[in-house]
Amino acid sequence: MESQGLVNARLKELFGTRVRDGASLVPFTTFRTGGPADWLLQTDRPDELVTAIRETAALGIPLTILGGGSNVLVGDGGVRGLVVRLRHGRLHATGPDRVRADAGVTLNGLVRWTIRRGMAGLESWAGTPGTVGGAIHGNAHFDGRLVGDMVTAVGLVDEAGTRIEVSADEMAFDYDESRVKHTSEVVSWVEFAVRSGDPAVLRLAARDSLAFRKRTQPLDRASAGCVFQNPRADDGPLPDDVPRSAGALIDRAGLKGSRQGGAVVSTVHGNFIVNEGTARAADIRALLERCRREVARRFGIQLRLELVYLGEF
Ligand SMILES: Cc1cc2nc3c(=O)[nH]c(=O)nc-3n(C[C@H](O)[C@H](O)[C@H](O)COP(=O)(O)OP(=O)(O)OC[C@H]3O[C@@H](n4cnc5c(N)ncnc54)[C@H](O)[C@@H]3O)c2cc1C
């Protein structure tokens, strides 16, 4: 790795004052806690993403991609190297039944855009925080559906900064799984299949999704949504009358309302940990690990993380 001074000079040369050193990531994560990035670049330009990938490799510093920050916990020690926060970008129809969105477009922005144009298929994702790129990384799920089921093609940038296009079949989508979870590839754009629909009807479906979320999730508190994946069928038998849901297991273990510093297991939804305002990342992580240990001890089920840990704890 080059010296801090040299790295700083090179990043400033490339991105000017838009790259900030020691930038807090608190405003850019929905958990609203955690340490700073060594350097932070916010961009809506696919070419800058390619430059960042090539230059961080050349400089020997780590690169971390952030979307909406709605599925991450940033450690209190912060994130080494360059964090690129992808935001906004282009949205356009590539055919009568296809829409393409840059990775930094928010899922909610995409939903609104398609509804306005009478394009059906994405409306039930209304209210899902984060970006298109983040949704593809973890194959966002809602009401038994996976976002990957709507995808036809994805534009990726590989470690060398080369742009490639892959079909949905090549994305290895599964529950909370995608190819980019296991490679260093970055999602640059995504193409979705849509069909024609009546905007008024689509708006109602979107409203239903939003109302469901309001009823079942603690939306008035800082969180990162569900912290654990739901257990799979081969994870072992569940206690009688407990559904295959991490939140239900946490609830049955009596953990709702448990606290560590300013972090609390939500009383509304057992799979949400909320930051009451003063939680450090270490508090959230300790509480989450307590839930994992307790569920394993009580029911013999090992919960897997849905949340992504970033940086140093
Ligand atoms: C209130 C609330 C409700 C939620 N409800 C749901 C829900 O219903 N269903 C659901 O699935 N999730 C839900 N979530 C979690 C979260 O919204 C989703 O996981 C979302 O898709 C994450 O997107 P993001 O842009 O915020 O990703 P981030 O949190 O920024 O990043 C998550 C991971 O994706 C990687 N990443 C981000 N962008 C890219 C990219 N362009 N290329 C490669 N990797 C990338 C990051 O490096 C990181 O590892 C909820 C969260 C909250 C706070």
The ligand as a Gaussian input file, in Angstrom:
#p B3LYP/6-31G(d) Opt

LIG

0 1
 C      -37.039000      -0.319000       7.691000
 C      -36.338000      -1.339000       6.800000
 C      -37.095000      -2.273000       6.112000
 C      -36.467000      -3.230000       5.291000
 N      -37.245000      -4.127000       4.606000
 C      -36.637000      -5.028000       3.804000
 C      -37.414000      -5.969000       3.048000
 O      -38.633000      -5.962000       3.062000
 N      -36.765000      -6.881000       2.303000
 C      -35.409000      -6.902000       2.231000
 O      -34.868000      -7.766000       1.532000
 N      -34.646000      -6.025000       2.906000
 C      -35.227000      -5.081000       3.685000
 N      -34.456000      -4.189000       4.375000
 C      -32.994000      -4.235000       4.243000
 C      -32.470000      -3.362000       3.091000
 O      -33.381000      -2.338000       2.789000
 C      -32.226000      -4.182000       1.830000
 O      -31.351000      -5.229000       2.109000
 C      -31.664000      -3.302000       0.693000
 O      -31.793000      -4.008000      -0.506000
 C      -30.212000      -2.913000       0.906000
 O      -29.858000      -1.985000      -0.102000
 P      -28.825000      -0.814000       0.179000
 O      -28.634000      -0.053000      -1.083000
 O      -29.221000      -0.023000       1.366000
 O      -27.514000      -1.651000       0.492000
 P      -26.364000      -1.283000       1.540000
 O      -26.899000      -1.451000       2.915000
 O      -25.742000       0.013000       1.210000
 O      -25.325000      -2.451000       1.235000
 C      -25.636000      -3.792000       1.536000
 C      -24.567000      -4.684000       0.903000
 O      -24.673000      -4.587000      -0.508000
 C      -23.424000      -4.174000      -1.060000
 N      -23.730000      -3.312000      -2.213000
 C      -24.453000      -2.172000      -2.220000
 N      -24.515000      -1.684000      -3.472000
 C      -23.813000      -2.531000      -4.261000
 C      -23.497000      -2.572000      -5.641000
 N      -23.899000      -1.610000      -6.478000
 N      -22.762000      -3.607000      -6.117000
 C      -22.317000      -4.581000      -5.276000
 N      -22.575000      -4.591000      -3.958000
 C      -23.317000      -3.582000      -3.452000
 C      -22.714000      -3.441000       0.064000
 O      -21.298000      -3.463000      -0.128000
 C      -23.143000      -4.258000       1.268000
 O      -22.353000      -5.415000       1.382000
 C      -35.059000      -3.228000       5.176000
 C      -34.310000      -2.246000       5.852000
 C      -34.932000      -1.303000       6.650000
 C      -34.104000      -0.255000       7.348000

